Amino acid sequence: MSTYLLCANPIEGHVGPVVAVARDLVFRGHDVTVLTGSRFRARVEAVGASHRPLGGIADYDDRSMHDLLPDRDAHRGIAKLEYDIQTVFIRPIPDQYRAVDEAVSHLRPDAIIAESAFAGVVPLLLDDPAGRPPVVGLGVLPLSQSGPDVAPYGLGLTPSRTRLGRLRNRALNLFVQKVVFRRTQRFASDILRSLDRPEPDFFILDLTAKFDRFLQLSAEEFEYPRERLSRNVRFAGTVLPPAPDAGPLPDWWDELDGTRRVVHVSQGTIDNADFDRLVRPTLDALDGEDLLVVVSTGGRPVSELGELPPNARAAEFLPYDLLFPKLDLFVTNAGYGGVQYALSHGVPLVVAGDTEDKPEVSARVGWTGVGANLRTGTPGARAIGAAVQRVLADRGYSDRATALANAVRDYDAYEIIAEELDRAVAASALLEELPVG
């Protein structure tokens, strides 16, 4: 039996996969502690793991992101991404690191797993590996790693390997790293120096290359090919979070009997303050069509949707493990976890995301051909309706989604994670045995 410390930002889409991994490791007989937000204690303990809360500004509530990001609406495009990264992922590093350091001192873990945006482990990664537990990264977002054949993360640009495309990539990467993200890089450096660590010798968005091992939670086919992908990266397939208790099935559930095509639309559990961004336009676009539109409000009252068209059904939460096998199409604002859930079931998509990592998720959906990318977070009803009809009419989308589902099934994600942890622990033990000098 080993002792593992798992770390996650207190954000629904980041905690879900980490808790799923924790559950599996507990089942394998390991002693598992999850370090994340206070509000997730019950969920962590429900899978048999111990919970340690983050402290200070690191222990925020993702259901009230406006309180954490009060000036977000003043930014657009990549400037909004920079604001998010500075505020949500870099500013909390000291409090995250203190919580990690205390947990390591108390638990003496054999290894640490940190989801890809949990920057509180960066100080550890800058230390001598012989003097710390191995740190394994878990990719719960699209893979962020610079290279000559990919554009900078956050722009939502698909790869280009032509000579002109590579020149574009090089110019954009230099501009983003040296100009756009200069303040962010300096901010990260200042924080790390305050923690008695050296200035990082890597671009902060290339953190994935610095983990002792990095396991990307997707099929390789969903990611852009990179000539210079760091050797620590391994694709592990999809981890689907445990389905939350959605209560009794809604009284309309039996209508999902296959007699009509079913389109699901959701804005997730965080970006759902304004249903006019995606849900309401989708309802308007598909009003009168010969299909069922199924809405989940992510916990908000269904009454806030307003009057539903005759072919629409809604609930606050829906059991995705039961729902997705019944779907013909998923309309989403491109949360990474929801997209992975759809692809695991071979469901094609219409995506409309323009915040956080969503432009990158959307770009990958379009690039792989598993859905239509609307290239905005606020599409109109006409654009949504046209995209839905196009994806439903063109069997190529569903065929490519099915192919990706088959690719996902080729991975045993939990076995891969357990195997890599065993290897990391064994390698760490060898480091400890090496003579000094």
SULZI-V655168 format. One record per backbone hydrogen bond with DSSP energy under -1.0 kcal/mol. CO is the residue of the C=O (numbers start at 0). NH is the residue of the N-H. E is the energy in kcal/mol with one decimal. If there is no record, write none. Layout:
CO:NH:E
CO:NH:E
//
This chain:
1:30:-2.6
2:109:-2.9
2:110:-1.1
3:32:-2.3
4:112:-2.8
5:34:-3.7
6:114:-2.1
8:10:-2.6
10:13:-1.9
10:14:-2.8
11:15:-2.4
13:17:-1.0
14:18:-2.9
15:19:-2.0
16:20:-2.2
17:21:-2.5
18:22:-2.6
19:23:-1.7
20:24:-2.4
21:25:-2.5
22:26:-2.2
23:27:-1.6
24:29:-2.2
25:28:-1.9
30:3:-2.8
31:49:-2.7
32:5:-3.2
33:51:-2.5
34:7:-2.2
35:53:-1.4
36:39:-1.5
37:40:-1.8
39:43:-2.3
40:44:-2.8
41:45:-1.7
43:46:-1.2
43:48:-1.4
44:47:-1.6
49:33:-3.1
51:35:-1.8
54:57:-1.5
55:58:-1.4
60:63:-2.1
63:66:-1.2
64:68:-2.6
68:71:-1.5
70:73:-1.4
71:74:-2.1
75:78:-1.4
76:80:-1.4
77:81:-2.5
78:82:-2.2
79:83:-2.5
80:84:-2.7
81:85:-2.6
82:86:-2.4
83:87:-3.2
84:88:-1.3
84:89:-1.7
85:90:-2.5
89:92:-2.0
91:95:-2.9
92:96:-3.4
93:97:-2.4
94:98:-1.9
95:99:-2.5
96:100:-3.2
97:101:-2.4
98:102:-2.1
99:103:-2.8
100:104:-2.3
101:105:-2.0
102:106:-3.4
103:107:-2.1
110:4:-1.9
111:135:-3.3
112:6:-3.0
113:137:-1.9
114:117:-2.4
116:118:-1.5
117:120:-1.1
118:121:-1.9
120:124:-2.1
121:125:-1.3
123:126:-1.7
127:130:-2.1
128:131:-1.1
133:111:-2.7
134:211:-1.7
135:113:-2.5
136:214:-2.8
137:115:-2.5
137:139:-1.2
138:216:-1.6
146:149:-1.3
151:154:-1.4
161:165:-2.9
162:166:-1.8
163:167:-2.4
164:168:-2.8
165:169:-2.6
166:170:-2.5
167:171:-2.8
168:172:-2.9
169:173:-2.3
170:174:-2.4
171:175:-2.9
172:176:-2.6
173:177:-2.7
174:178:-2.0
174:179:-2.0
175:180:-3.4
178:181:-1.0
180:184:-2.8
181:185:-2.4
182:186:-2.5
183:187:-2.4
184:188:-2.3
185:189:-2.6
186:190:-2.1
187:191:-2.4
188:192:-2.4
189:193:-1.8
191:196:-2.1
192:195:-1.9
202:205:-2.6
205:208:-1.7
206:209:-2.4
212:136:-3.1
213:233:-2.6
214:138:-3.1
215:217:-2.0
215:235:-2.9
217:236:-1.7
218:221:-1.8
219:222:-1.6
229:232:-1.6
231:213:-2.9
233:215:-2.0
243:245:-1.0
249:252:-2.0
251:254:-2.1
252:255:-2.2
254:256:-1.8
260:291:-2.9
261:327:-2.8
261:328:-1.2
262:293:-3.0
263:330:-3.6
264:295:-1.3
269:271:-1.6
273:276:-1.8
274:279:-2.9
277:281:-1.9
278:282:-2.4
279:283:-2.5
280:284:-2.4
281:285:-2.0
285:288:-2.0
288:290:-2.1
291:262:-3.0
292:312:-2.8
293:264:-2.5
294:314:-1.8
300:303:-1.6
301:304:-2.1
302:305:-1.5
308:311:-1.9
310:292:-2.7
312:294:-2.8
314:296:-1.9
315:297:-1.2
315:298:-1.2
317:319:-1.0
318:321:-1.3
318:322:-2.4
319:323:-2.2
322:325:-2.2
323:326:-1.5
328:263:-2.5
329:349:-2.2
330:265:-1.7
331:351:-2.1
334:338:-2.3
335:339:-2.5
336:340:-2.2
337:341:-2.2
338:342:-2.7
339:343:-2.2
341:346:-2.6
342:345:-1.1
347:329:-1.8
348:371:-2.1
349:331:-2.4
350:373:-2.7
354:357:-2.4
356:360:-1.9
357:361:-2.9
358:362:-2.1
359:363:-1.8
360:364:-2.0
361:365:-2.1
362:366:-2.6
363:367:-2.3
364:369:-1.3
369:348:-1.7
371:350:-2.8
379:383:-2.2
380:384:-2.9
381:385:-2.3
382:386:-2.1
383:387:-2.8
384:388:-2.4
385:389:-2.2
386:390:-2.6
387:391:-2.4
388:392:-2.0
389:393:-1.9
393:396:-1.4
394:398:-2.6
395:399:-2.3
396:400:-2.3
397:401:-2.5
398:402:-2.2
399:403:-2.0
400:404:-2.1
401:405:-2.3
402:406:-2.0
403:407:-2.6
404:408:-1.9
407:410:-1.8
411:415:-2.6
412:416:-2.5
413:417:-2.5
414:418:-2.6
415:419:-2.6
416:420:-2.2
417:421:-2.2
418:422:-2.1
419:423:-2.4
420:424:-2.6
421:425:-2.4
422:426:-2.7
423:427:-2.2
424:428:-2.1
425:429:-1.7
426:430:-1.8
427:431:-1.9
428:432:-1.2
//
